[in-house]
Every structure is written in C-alpha cells, then in structure tokens.
Amino acid sequence: MTAARKPQSQGSRELMHEMSIWATQHRPKLILTEYMRRLVLAQPPDPLEFLKNEIRTNPVVPGPYNIEEPDTRPIAEQEKRLDVRSLNTKKAALRRVFDRFANKEGLVKVAKLLVDCEENPTILLEACPKHARDLPLALEKVVTDGGLMDWNAFRDCGLLCLSQPGLSPGQEAD
C-alpha cells in the first residue's frame, strides 16, 4: 500500500515550472550530450581536465529553438483548429488572461500563470479554446528577465501561437 501523495505548495509548483522553463530554453540535455560525444571521441587520459578545458575554450552554445516543426495533420484537421476570430478579438482575449495575472508594474510571472492555468484550465479554454494547450508551451519558450513578462511580449507570443492551427479541438469560433 502506498501513502497518498501530499499536495505541493503553490511555491513548489511555481519552482517546478520555472525549472521546466529554464530547461526548455537552455536545453541542458543537448549540451551534456555534446560534451559526452566529445569526451568519447577524444578519449583523453584525464576526462575531467578535458571537460574543464572544453567548457572554457570551446563551449557548446545551442542554436535557436526550432519553432517551425512541420504539422503533419491533414489540411482539413488543421483548418478546424484555426482561430479565425478577428485580431482585435484575439488581443482582447489575451489581454483578459494577462490582466488576471499582472502585478502592479504590469508584469506577469510566467511560472505562476502556468501553474494557475494548469489548476484551472477554464482560464485558457475560455480565452482561446483551440489553443488552450499551445499557449503554455509557447510561453515557456519566451526568454524573460527574471521570469517576468510584459504585455507586449505576452501579446506577441500569444498572437503568434493563435496564428497557427491549435492542438486543442476547441469549439467553433463565434
């Protein structure tokens, strides 16, 4: 018999999302894989010294995140998942989500927004039903200063996300 899992605090859930965002943006697995590849190819007598030297003199810098992954779904399926609302309607929906989480300085803590939207999916389902799963993934990829995002960055990320076919079936647009 296993014990019931104790619910995590809001702070721990935010920290988990912040770590996930960091890993998404910095791709440590890709970096470590490249250093291990170099180590195996070189087979130096002192592996630690070799790695220290590689990190100092020839660091691995991942290229930009590959945003353009081909959508292999049939065209008819993609068309069903497009958000065909007007630009102003999309901006207003994004603004409602942003304002719900914005602090006094007009900034949103991305990790808190992601945690709250995970706990209450209705927030995004009402604002962008066909992109309720896409928007959090898109927000994780945006590099922010201290995990805070302003309206312009949020809007631009949201509009870019809403311009593509969504992952969620959603409902028909009004």
C-alpha positions as MATLAB code, in Angstrom:
seq = 'MTAARKPQSQGSRELMHEMSIWATQHRPKLILTEYMRRLVLAQPPDPLEFLKNEIRTNPVVPGPYNIEEPDTRPIAEQEKRLDVRSLNTKKAALRRVFDRFANKEGLVKVAKLLVDCEENPTILLEACPKHARDLPLALEKVVTDGGLMDWNAFRDCGLLCLSQPGLSPGQEAD';
ca = [
       0.000    0.000    0.000;
       1.361    3.408   -0.932;
       0.806    6.584    1.015;
      -1.267    9.335   -0.539;
       0.902   11.955   -2.175;
       0.965   15.218   -0.258;
      -0.148   18.132   -2.451;
       2.649   20.509   -3.361;
       2.512   24.109   -2.262;
       1.914   26.915   -4.752;
       5.565   27.944   -4.353;
       6.873   24.467   -5.185;
       4.656   24.178   -8.244;
       5.908   27.579   -9.452;
       9.510   26.496   -8.849;
       8.911   23.292  -10.838;
       7.546   25.359  -13.742;
      10.488   27.769  -13.525;
      12.897   24.820  -13.752;
      10.934   23.414  -16.694;
      11.052   26.797  -18.450;
      14.808   27.026  -17.845;
      15.348   23.523  -19.263;
      13.176   24.302  -22.295;
      15.130   27.470  -23.052;
      18.683   26.331  -22.226;
      18.442   22.679  -23.302;
      20.932   21.137  -20.832;
      20.403   17.637  -22.275;
      21.632   18.815  -25.672;
      24.676   20.476  -24.073;
      25.576   17.450  -21.941;
      25.139   15.093  -24.890;
      27.563   17.147  -26.983;
      30.198   17.237  -24.212;
      29.877   13.465  -23.739;
      30.218   12.949  -27.509;
      33.428   14.994  -27.491;
      34.714   13.069  -24.485;
      34.078    9.680  -26.099;
      35.691   10.743  -29.387;
      38.802   12.204  -27.714;
      39.250    9.519  -25.014;
      41.646   11.733  -23.034;
      43.779   10.369  -20.178;
      42.163   12.852  -17.750;
      38.445   13.184  -18.652;
      37.687   15.846  -16.026;
      40.521   18.081  -17.148;
      39.454   17.589  -20.769;
      35.860   18.617  -19.957;
      37.005   21.676  -17.986;
      39.164   22.734  -20.917;
      36.332   22.156  -23.446;
      33.918   24.217  -21.359;
      36.411   27.088  -21.105;
      37.792   27.095  -24.640;
      35.093   25.548  -26.833;
      31.723   25.899  -25.065;
      28.586   24.345  -26.501;
      26.058   27.024  -27.396;
      22.756   25.598  -28.623;
      21.320   27.311  -31.671;
      17.922   28.945  -31.696;
      14.950   26.839  -30.719;
      13.410   25.127  -33.752;
       9.973   26.724  -33.811;
       8.976   25.501  -37.268;
       8.176   21.825  -36.822;
       6.079   20.592  -39.727;
       2.426   19.941  -38.954;
       1.679   16.542  -40.445;
      -2.051   16.588  -39.740;
      -4.376   16.637  -42.756;
      -5.235   20.130  -44.026;
      -8.901   19.653  -43.097;
      -7.903   18.886  -39.494;
      -5.591   21.910  -39.350;
      -8.341   24.178  -40.705;
     -10.743   23.004  -37.978;
      -8.218   24.072  -35.359;
      -7.517   27.568  -36.675;
      -8.632   30.529  -34.590;
     -10.488   32.615  -37.167;
     -11.547   35.385  -34.797;
     -10.540   38.944  -35.648;
      -7.179   40.281  -34.496;
      -8.863   42.648  -32.026;
     -10.913   39.800  -30.532;
      -7.769   37.703  -30.080;
      -5.934   40.634  -28.456;
      -8.860   41.250  -26.095;
      -8.932   37.571  -25.066;
      -5.180   37.579  -24.440;
      -5.470   40.859  -22.528;
      -8.086   39.337  -20.182;
      -5.723   36.471  -19.378;
      -2.763   38.837  -18.933;
      -4.670   41.274  -16.696;
      -5.823   38.431  -14.472;
      -2.192   37.706  -13.534;
      -0.455   41.083  -13.948;
       1.139   42.711  -10.907;
       1.117   46.453  -10.149;
       4.040   47.036  -12.526;
       2.127   45.421  -15.395;
       4.222   42.243  -15.445;
       3.179   38.599  -15.279;
       5.196   35.905  -13.530;
       5.115   33.188  -16.197;
       5.518   30.258  -13.775;
       2.562   31.434  -11.659;
       0.412   31.873  -14.759;
       1.293   28.351  -15.923;
       0.538   26.816  -12.515;
      -2.799   28.619  -12.220;
      -3.812   27.692  -15.779;
      -2.859   24.081  -15.093;
      -5.027   24.051  -11.956;
      -7.890   25.888  -13.665;
      -7.837   25.071  -17.398;
     -11.031   27.081  -17.879;
      -8.927   30.262  -17.896;
      -7.368   29.393  -21.253;
     -10.289   27.342  -22.565;
     -12.494   30.436  -22.384;
      -9.901   32.801  -23.868;
      -8.537   30.611  -26.654;
     -10.334   27.252  -26.816;
      -8.406   25.897  -29.786;
      -5.046   26.858  -28.281;
      -5.520   26.113  -24.577;
      -2.692   23.557  -24.695;
      -0.494   25.503  -27.116;
      -0.266   28.838  -25.304;
       1.513   27.493  -22.181;
       4.045   25.685  -24.392;
       4.656   28.865  -26.376;
       5.063   30.970  -23.218;
       7.684   28.557  -21.860;
       9.899   29.236  -24.877;
       9.945   33.019  -24.439;
      13.121   34.215  -22.739;
      12.168   36.568  -19.915;
      14.008   38.709  -17.409;
      13.583   37.077  -14.014;
      10.596   35.025  -15.178;
       8.502   38.174  -15.678;
       6.790   39.060  -18.945;
       5.271   42.373  -20.013;
       2.109   42.824  -22.062;
       3.940   43.331  -25.371;
       5.896   40.068  -25.084;
       2.797   38.191  -23.893;
       0.667   39.616  -26.710;
       3.260   38.881  -29.406;
       3.782   35.321  -28.176;
       0.028   34.775  -27.883;
      -0.787   36.160  -31.320;
       1.951   34.063  -32.930;
       0.559   30.990  -31.191;
      -3.030   31.819  -32.213;
      -1.993   32.268  -35.846;
      -1.167   28.551  -36.144;
      -3.559   25.574  -36.026;
      -4.081   24.616  -32.381;
      -3.607   21.294  -30.622;
      -6.965   21.502  -28.849;
     -10.135   20.700  -30.761;
     -11.843   23.637  -29.043;
     -15.202   24.948  -30.101;
     -16.360   26.726  -33.176;
     -15.474   30.424  -33.132;
     -18.344   32.848  -32.606;
];
